[in-house]
């Protein structure tokens, strides 16, 4: 407890200079897997994401945004002319972005570029041979499957400030470097990273001041006559 309290004391002067915002986000997206050798597949639509955000601007136009999310990613492969096998993974994801911002009055445009790390917390598989998808727990093997994922992601978004509250809409793309299946296991593909696209809505609260704007300009220095 003492270590946590001491760490917060160290962070306090950093977060109080500039602009600091906290909030939550929800997203809807699609995903698939880049298989090598190539395997025919169809994307999975309707993946859900939800999480918490922390945004900090030390400078007026450049800052950082970190998140802690629960995300879904999956893929589908054909079993016959009309039915598909489906694999759906759920990850605990930690992304961090370098964020650029261009603001005009209460509206602004953002550009995110960053990386992420994710850990598998649940996996389901099933098919729609009966007409609707019937999903069951995936038989996970530490020899065959990867539980850790990482990669790059970026996005473009719009924001609008309403007093202390900011609404933020973002379109985001992700490309993984961690394979879904371990390439060293006999019969597995040599590559199987996830890719995804999503659109999100975030709501943030400005901790910096009551007007929702941070003062990034230094006060003029007074000189004696």
Secondary structure, DSSP 4 states (H G I P E B T S, - for coil): -HHHHHHHHHHHHHHHSSEEEEEEEEEEEEEEEEEES----BPEEEEEEEEEEEEEESSSSEEEEEEEEEEEEEEEEESSSS-EEEEEEEEEEEEEEEEEEEEETTEEEEEEEEEEEEEEEEEEEEE-TTSS-EEEE----TTTB--EEEEEEEEEEEEEEETTEEEEEEEEEEEEEEESB-TTSTTS-SEEEEEEEEEEEEEEEE-S-TTS----SPPPPP---
